Amino acid sequence: MRVLLLGGTGEATSLAHALAEDSRYQVTVSLAGVTRAPRPLPLPVRRGGFGGASGLAAYLRAEGIAALLDATHPFAARITANAAAAAQATGTPALRLDRPAWSPAPGDDWTEYPGMEALAAALGETPRRVLLTVGQKELAPFRAAPWHHYVIRSVDPPDPASLPPRAEILTATGPFTLEGERALLERHGIEILVSKNSGGEATAAKLVAARERRLPVRLLARPPAPPGLPSVPNTAGALAWLHARRAERGA
């Protein structure tokens, strides 16, 4: 059974390792190419885009893909929308692996915002030391609040042209430990945490560390899911769905 796995997350990596050991599936992993040095995978990898929903639909037809698994980042809204549209156009069974969003715990000071501009404006006019973990591609809105000192953590170095003037860059890849996050907040004198509500365990320790220090947390809210694309919260659910689709085919 031929499967296309849209990857780029820890969940996608776990799926790839599980499926690589199952000879009933012939899986290709698609990576958008955002991360410059992705971790090696035990399956054939295709890098780069498809040319929108129509291009993805053409690929599904040409390659005889029998199931499409979207395990991209929760904020990869365009890729997910293209996957939903291409699956509908071709009649390909498709599933979204959508890890649960983070939820505040007692003692948290959390606020979610619908866009990056609103998130930057929420920092206010009083200069603060900000830990900014929103990725490397959406930093330009923070140039509108240049009086803050930003400690920006991302997997790859961001484009210098996108940076606010008072920015310090840390390149690192999760998972991150609670001890490490505590030390990071202390070392840099962080006063507020800004992130995306990505969910997952790999980067959740920063939220616990912020709670311990009673720091405010400002989060970018998740984009809405496209209609018609079913989802599961974890890799076990994705594997169960895939096995069910294979059983339906009698393969």
PyMOL commands that set and color helices and strands:
alter all, ss='L'
color gray80, all
select helices_A, chain A and resi 10-20+52-63+77-90+116-121+140-144+160-162+178-188+205-212+235-249
alter helices_A, ss='H'
color red, helices_A
select strands_A, chain A and resi 2-6+26-31+45-47+67-70+94-97+109-113+129-133+149-154+167-171+192-196+216-220+231-232
alter strands_A, ss='S'
color yellow, strands_A
deselect
rebuild
show_as cartoon
